Amino acid sequence: MEAHKRNSRALLGLILVVVGLVMIAGNMHWIPFEIRNLLFRWQTIVLTIGVILLVSKENKGPGVVLIMVGGFFLAIDLVENAYYLHRLFWPSMIILLGLTFIVRGNKQPFSSSGVISDEDSLDDMAIFGGGNKLITSKNFKGGKITSVFGGSTIDFTQAQLANGINIIDTVFVFGGVKLIVPRDWDIQLEVTAVFGGFTDKRIGDHRIVQDPSKKLIIKGVAIFGGGELTYL
């Protein structure tokens, strides 16, 4: 795990160095305007971030999504008479979401209001709706959260983390989630945002001692959506 993190940081550092060198070359007019214009489009930046995530993360989903979004809109700009491609965007997104649901499974198709779960693994899916869920597991190991044009509020205040590293894999598309967590949980956010975000609203308290043997990592992608992490 530590070696993987070091390799990811080294890759990110290398990419930043390359980007800086390209910017210098562009400002010095060593790069033709057409190429410079292509390199610094928002589509190219999204595409580059997707490639970084694809090669540096164990979870390849966010990288694939960003590559598809960036590549799609870049193709619209580059291909002549490509106005018809706009008509393919939403159908393509629906197909992508469908494939995501198939890969992620369908143990719990829709979120329900006031659900209490003592299962050690979470699988919450909110589509054009949402609800509230209370997790009471004493050995919580992570799971999946998917929000599409909807969202949920999930309360972990009566739950306990399992030993080791536990992961919640998230996908937010025009939707989001509110996670209410215990104050002593050690939580790390790794959510990639595209016109969205995931906000950590917790306020640090030096009186709270976190257990270093238990950790929760929240990772995934937020496209025009996101969520928040908070205390009661």
C-alpha positions in Angstrom: 0.0 0.0 0.0 2.7 2.5 0.9 4.7 1.6 -2.2 1.6 2.2 -4.3 1.1 5.6 -2.7 4.7 6.5 -3.3 4.5 5.5 -6.9 1.2 7.5 -7.3 2.9 10.6 -5.8 5.9 10.2 -8.1 3.7 9.9 -11.1 1.7 13.0 -10.1 4.9 14.9 -9.5 6.3 13.9 -12.9 3.1 14.9 -14.7 3.1 18.3 -12.9 6.7 18.8 -14.0 5.8 18.0 -17.6 2.8 20.3 -17.5 4.9 23.1 -16.1 7.5 22.6 -18.9 4.8 22.6 -21.6 3.4 25.9 -20.1 6.8 27.5 -20.2 7.3 26.3 -23.8 3.9 27.7 -24.8 4.6 31.1 -23.2 7.9 31.2 -25.0 6.1 30.5 -28.3 8.1 27.3 -28.8 4.9 25.3 -29.4 2.6 26.2 -32.3 -0.6 27.9 -31.3 -2.8 25.0 -32.6 -1.0 22.4 -30.4 -1.0 24.7 -27.4 -4.7 25.4 -27.8 -5.4 21.6 -27.9 -3.2 20.9 -24.8 -4.9 23.4 -22.6 -8.6 22.8 -23.4 -10.7 21.7 -20.4 -11.5 18.4 -22.3 -7.8 17.6 -22.5 -7.3 18.3 -18.8 -10.2 16.0 -17.9 -8.8 13.4 -20.2 -5.4 13.7 -18.6 -6.8 13.4 -15.1 -8.6 10.3 -16.2 -5.4 8.7 -17.5 -3.6 9.6 -14.2 -6.4 7.9 -12.2 -6.4 4.9 -14.6 -2.7 4.1 -14.1 -2.4 5.2 -10.5 -5.5 3.9 -8.8 -6.6 0.3 -8.0 -10.1 1.4 -8.7 -10.2 2.1 -12.4 -13.8 3.3 -12.6 -13.3 7.0 -12.1 -10.4 7.1 -14.6 -12.5 5.4 -17.3 -15.4 7.8 -16.7 -13.2 10.9 -17.0 -11.5 9.6 -20.1 -14.9 8.9 -21.8 -16.2 12.4 -20.8 -13.1 14.3 -21.9 -12.6 12.2 -25.0 -16.3 12.7 -26.0 -16.3 16.5 -25.8 -12.8 16.7 -27.3 -14.0 14.8 -30.3 -16.9 17.2 -30.7 -14.5 20.1 -30.9 -12.0 18.4 -33.2 -14.3 16.7 -35.7 -15.8 18.9 -38.4 -19.6 18.9 -38.7 -19.8 17.0 -35.4 -22.9 18.7 -34.2 -24.7 15.4 -34.4 -22.4 14.0 -31.7 -24.2 16.2 -29.1 -27.2 13.9 -29.6 -25.1 10.9 -28.6 -24.0 12.3 -25.2 -27.0 11.5 -23.0 -27.6 8.1 -24.6 -23.9 7.3 -24.1 -24.2 8.5 -20.4 -27.2 6.3 -19.9 -25.4 3.3 -21.4 -22.4 4.0 -19.2 -24.6 4.2 -16.1 -26.2 0.9 -17.1 -22.9 -0.8 -17.4 -21.9 0.7 -14.0 -24.9 -0.8 -12.3 -24.3 -4.2 -14.0 -20.7 -4.2 -12.8 -21.5 -3.0 -9.3 -24.4 -5.4 -8.8 -27.9 -4.9 -7.8 -28.4 -6.2 -4.3 -30.5 -3.2 -3.3 -32.1 -1.5 -6.3 -33.5 1.6 -4.6 -33.0 3.4 -1.3 -35.9 3.3 1.1 -36.8 5.8 3.8 -35.9 4.9 7.4 -33.9 1.7 6.6 -31.9 0.2 9.5 -29.1 -2.1 8.4 -26.8 -4.2 10.5 -25.0 -5.7 7.5 -21.2 -5.4 7.4 -21.3 -4.2 3.7 -23.2 -1.3 2.3 -24.9 -1.3 -1.2 -26.9 1.9 -1.5 -28.4 3.0 -4.8 -30.6 6.1 -5.2 -32.1 6.7 -8.6 -34.4 9.7 -9.0 -35.1 9.5 -5.3 -33.5 8.7 -2.0 -34.0 8.1 1.7 -32.4 7.7 5.1 -30.4 4.8 6.3 -29.0 3.9 9.7 -26.0 1.6 9.8 -25.6 -0.4 13.0 -22.9 -2.9 12.0 -20.2 -3.5 14.6 -17.8 -4.7 11.9 -18.4 -2.3 9.0 -16.2 -3.2 6.0 -17.3 -0.6 3.4 -19.4 -1.0 0.3 -20.9 1.0 -2.6 -22.9 4.1 -2.9 -24.5 5.1 -6.3 -26.6 8.3 -6.7 -28.2 9.3 -10.0 -30.5 12.3 -9.9 -31.1 11.5 -6.3 -29.4 11.1 -2.9 -29.5 9.5 0.5 -28.5 10.3 4.1 -26.6 7.6 5.7 -26.0 7.6 9.5 -23.0 5.6 10.8 -23.0 6.9 14.4 -24.1 3.6 15.7 -21.6 1.6 13.6 -18.1 0.4 14.2 -15.3 0.0 11.6 -13.7 -3.4 11.0 -10.0 -3.7 11.6 -7.8 -2.6 8.7 -8.6 -0.5 5.6 -12.3 -0.3 4.6 -13.4 1.2 1.3 -16.7 2.8 0.2 -16.8 3.1 -3.6 -19.0 5.9 -4.9 -20.5 7.1 -8.1 -22.5 10.4 -8.2 -24.1 11.7 -11.3 -26.4 14.7 -10.7 -26.9 13.3 -7.3 -25.2 12.9 -3.9 -25.1 11.6 -0.4 -24.7 12.9 3.2 -22.6 10.7 5.4 -22.9 11.2 9.2 -20.0 9.5 10.9 -18.6 9.0 14.4 -16.1 11.5 15.6 -13.4 9.0 16.3 -13.4 7.4 12.7 -10.2 7.9 10.7 -11.6 8.8 7.2 -9.7 9.6 4.0 -11.5 11.2 0.9 -10.4 10.2 -2.6 -13.4 11.3 -4.7 -12.6 12.8 -8.1 -15.0 15.6 -9.0 -16.0 16.8 -12.5 -18.3 19.9 -12.0 -19.1 18.6 -8.6 -17.3 17.8 -5.3 -17.3 16.0 -1.9 -17.1 18.3 1.1 -15.6 17.4 4.5 -17.5 19.4 7.0 -16.1 17.8 10.1 -14.5 20.0 12.7 -11.3 18.6 14.3 -11.4 18.0 18.0 -8.0 17.3 19.8 -9.9 15.5 22.6 -10.9 12.7 20.2 -8.4 9.9 19.7 -8.7 8.0 16.5 -7.9 4.3 16.3 -4.9 3.9 13.9 -5.8 0.2 13.3 -9.1 1.1 11.6 -9.5 3.4 8.5 -12.3 4.2 6.1 -11.5 5.4 2.5 -14.2 7.0 0.5 -13.3 7.0 -3.2 -15.0 7.3 -6.5 -16.2 10.0 -9.0 -18.7 12.9 -8.8 -20.1 14.3 -12.1 -22.3 17.3 -11.5 -22.9 15.9 -8.1 -21.2 14.9 -4.9 -21.8 14.8 -1.1 -20.7 15.8 2.3 -19.1 14.2 5.3 -20.2 15.5 8.7 -20.9 14.8 12.4 -24.1 15.0 14.2 
